[in-house]
Amino acid sequence: MSLSTSDKLKVEVRGHTALVTIDNPAANTWDTESLPALRDLVNKLNQEDTIFALVLTGAGDKFFSAGADLKLFADGDPGTARTMAEYFGEAFETLADFRGVSIAAVNGFAMGGGLEVAMACDIRIAEEQAQMALPEAKVGLLPCAGGTQRLARLVGEGWAKRIILCGERVDAATALRIGLVEEVVPRGEALAKALALAEQVGGQSPGAVASCKTLIHSGRDIEIGSGLALERDLFVDLFSTEDQREGVNAFLEKRKPEWKNR
């Protein structure tokens, strides 16, 4: 059985671990092909009794993932926005609910949806050169794949506001200090560390791990569900504004946006 339905997601099974590589050059962006493929992949892995852990990393040595392909939003179509928001929600929420342990090996830039997919994982290992941000507001958008909900739960409201509202980019050392990642390793070593951690999971009872994960998530998930739905709705609402089109097109045209606040 082929586990991945897209060449943009490479899957290799190593013992009890599924190694998933985001491979969409040049920046490992997410699109209408790779997001449903991630959702379907995790659903398949949930049915594989011998898979206990999932490690997610990016192809190449520069990007873990740069998030969504902004060209999809250049025309300001609310229908496209709704489709993408739903694809992001389905994919990353399915990943967050993976019955085993998911580990992000952040081997480079994790921007926008790239950071959001890392936050949907249980554990994050970052290389020392990694940079992380949720820069959506710079282009007239907002994080619609869990960013506004998960970031505050990981780092607290103050740092979430600095990163989202002020557009602050954080390096790996800062990410470790504020609790955004669990460990920082030298360049080129995130994958090996993540795989070693995944191997530790193999020594645990899969049923016990699944139950423990459900319990750990239970307290926050009672509240997060409505927040995730509202996040997607407000993302689509932005597509009725002039600033949304200006922000995305200014980025694509490599110029500074001229905000009109309408």
Helices and strands as residue ranges (DSSP letters): E 9-14, E 17-22, H 34-46, E 53-58, E 63-65, G 70-73, H 78-96, E 101-106, E 109-111, H 113-120, E 123-127, E 131-133, G 136-139, H 147-155, H 157-165, E 170-171, H 172-178, E 183-185, H 190-201, H 206-237, G 238-240, H 242-252
